[in-house]
Amino acid sequence: MSKNDKGDLKYNNVSVERLIGQVLKQGKKSKAQEIVYECFDIIKQKTKKDPIDVFDDAVRNVAPTLEVKAKRIGGANYQVPVPVMGNRRLTLALRWILAASRGKKGKKMAVKLASEIIDASNKLGMAVKKKEDVHKMAEANKAFAHFAR
């Protein structure tokens, strides 16, 4: 997050603005805002909690601490575990939450996104599974950690 990052219109939250930016398709920001704000209304109805708190919990539960990067050493490719820094944690968390909600079938995007955020805040759902898979992969390849630079 740079100094120029401003929060969204309704909640004045930079993370919510980043979510709106990733929901964005074909440059239709007003439609993306509509989806996110409707999603937050659904979260408020279902959980009876502040939607920003639920969203922050979800991001915290999905954000990875380790990931693997492919590194070529001596003609062989190794999956080297590396720590995930700052902005990339938020970016990956939002990407995985959105991918999990887009993977669901049938309902409106706002409903799918709301259910995935609620699941993630409760440490359930596909986005949390993705984080666990990435951590397992990093753990399985920790023998190659000495290649990280």
C-alpha positions as CSV (number, residue, x, y, z in Angstrom):
1,M,0.0,0.0,0.0
2,S,1.5,3.3,-1.1
3,K,1.0,6.7,0.5
4,N,-1.4,7.6,-2.3
5,D,-3.8,4.7,-1.6
6,K,-7.2,6.0,-0.5
7,G,-9.9,3.9,1.0
8,D,-13.2,3.2,-0.6
9,L,-16.1,5.6,-0.6
10,K,-18.4,3.8,1.9
11,Y,-16.0,2.4,4.5
12,N,-12.8,4.4,3.9
13,N,-10.8,1.2,4.0
14,V,-7.8,0.5,1.7
15,S,-8.3,-3.3,1.8
16,V,-11.9,-2.9,0.6
17,E,-10.7,-0.6,-2.2
18,R,-8.2,-3.3,-3.2
19,L,-11.0,-5.9,-3.2
20,I,-13.2,-3.6,-5.4
21,G,-10.2,-3.3,-7.8
22,Q,-9.9,-7.1,-8.0
23,V,-13.6,-7.7,-8.5
24,L,-13.4,-5.1,-11.3
25,K,-14.2,-6.6,-14.8
26,Q,-14.0,-4.7,-18.1
27,G,-13.3,-1.4,-16.3
28,K,-16.8,-1.2,-14.7
29,K,-15.9,0.1,-11.2
30,S,-19.4,1.2,-10.3
31,K,-20.6,-2.4,-10.9
32,A,-17.7,-3.8,-8.8
33,Q,-18.5,-1.4,-5.9
34,E,-22.2,-2.4,-6.1
35,I,-21.2,-6.1,-5.8
36,V,-18.8,-5.5,-2.9
37,Y,-21.2,-3.2,-0.9
38,E,-24.1,-5.7,-1.5
39,C,-21.8,-8.5,-0.3
40,F,-21.0,-6.5,2.9
41,D,-24.7,-5.9,3.5
42,I,-25.3,-9.7,3.2
43,I,-22.4,-10.3,5.7
44,K,-24.0,-7.8,8.1
45,Q,-27.4,-9.5,7.9
46,K,-26.0,-13.1,8.2
47,T,-23.4,-12.5,11.0
48,K,-24.9,-9.6,12.9
49,K,-21.3,-8.2,13.1
50,D,-19.5,-5.3,11.5
51,P,-18.7,-6.5,7.9
52,I,-15.3,-4.8,8.0
53,D,-14.3,-6.9,11.0
54,V,-15.5,-10.1,9.3
55,F,-13.6,-9.1,6.1
56,D,-10.4,-8.4,8.1
57,D,-10.7,-11.7,9.9
58,A,-11.2,-13.5,6.5
59,V,-8.1,-11.8,5.0
60,R,-6.0,-12.6,8.1
61,N,-7.1,-16.3,7.9
62,V,-6.3,-16.6,4.2
63,A,-3.1,-14.5,3.9
64,P,-0.1,-16.9,3.6
65,T,3.1,-16.6,5.5
66,L,5.1,-18.9,3.2
67,E,4.9,-19.7,-0.5
68,V,7.1,-21.7,-2.9
69,K,9.0,-20.2,-5.8
70,A,10.6,-22.2,-8.6
71,K,14.3,-21.8,-8.8
72,R,16.6,-23.3,-11.4
73,I,19.9,-24.5,-9.9
74,G,22.4,-26.6,-11.8
75,G,19.9,-27.7,-14.5
76,A,17.2,-28.8,-11.9
77,N,14.1,-26.9,-10.9
78,Y,13.5,-26.7,-7.1
79,Q,10.4,-25.4,-5.3
80,V,12.0,-23.2,-2.8
81,P,9.9,-22.0,0.2
82,V,10.1,-18.2,0.7
83,P,8.3,-15.9,3.2
84,V,5.5,-13.7,1.8
85,M,6.1,-10.0,2.4
86,G,3.6,-7.1,3.0
87,N,1.4,-6.2,0.1
88,R,1.7,-9.6,-1.5
89,R,0.0,-11.3,1.5
90,L,-3.1,-9.1,1.0
91,T,-3.0,-9.5,-2.8
92,L,-2.9,-13.3,-2.6
93,A,-5.6,-13.4,0.1
94,L,-7.9,-11.3,-2.0
95,R,-7.1,-13.3,-5.2
96,W,-7.8,-16.6,-3.5
97,I,-11.1,-15.4,-1.9
98,L,-12.3,-14.1,-5.3
99,A,-11.2,-17.3,-7.1
100,A,-13.1,-19.4,-4.6
101,S,-16.2,-17.3,-4.9
102,R,-16.0,-17.3,-8.7
103,G,-15.7,-21.1,-8.6
104,K,-19.1,-21.4,-7.0
105,K,-22.0,-21.9,-9.3
106,G,-25.5,-20.5,-9.5
107,K,-25.9,-17.5,-7.2
108,K,-25.2,-13.8,-7.7
109,M,-21.5,-12.8,-7.3
110,A,-22.3,-10.7,-4.1
111,V,-23.9,-13.8,-2.4
112,K,-21.0,-16.1,-3.4
113,L,-18.4,-13.5,-2.3
114,A,-20.2,-12.9,1.0
115,S,-20.4,-16.7,1.8
116,E,-16.7,-17.1,1.0
117,I,-15.7,-14.2,3.2
118,I,-17.9,-15.6,6.1
119,D,-16.4,-19.0,5.6
120,A,-12.8,-17.6,5.5
121,S,-13.4,-15.6,8.7
122,N,-14.4,-18.9,10.3
123,K,-11.3,-20.7,8.9
124,L,-13.4,-22.7,6.4
125,G,-13.9,-22.6,2.7
126,M,-11.8,-23.0,-0.5
127,A,-9.6,-19.9,0.1
128,V,-8.4,-21.2,3.5
129,K,-7.8,-24.6,1.9
130,K,-5.7,-23.0,-0.8
131,K,-3.6,-21.3,1.9
132,E,-3.1,-24.6,3.7
133,D,-2.1,-26.3,0.5
134,V,0.5,-23.6,-0.2
135,H,1.8,-24.0,3.4
136,K,2.0,-27.8,3.0
137,M,3.9,-27.4,-0.2
138,A,6.4,-25.0,1.5
139,E,6.7,-27.4,4.4
140,A,7.3,-30.4,2.1
141,N,10.1,-28.5,0.3
142,K,11.8,-27.0,3.3
143,A,14.9,-29.1,2.5
144,F,15.5,-26.6,-0.4
145,A,15.2,-23.5,1.8
146,H,18.9,-23.0,1.7
147,F,18.6,-22.1,-2.0
148,A,16.4,-19.1,-1.1
149,R,17.9,-15.7,-1.7
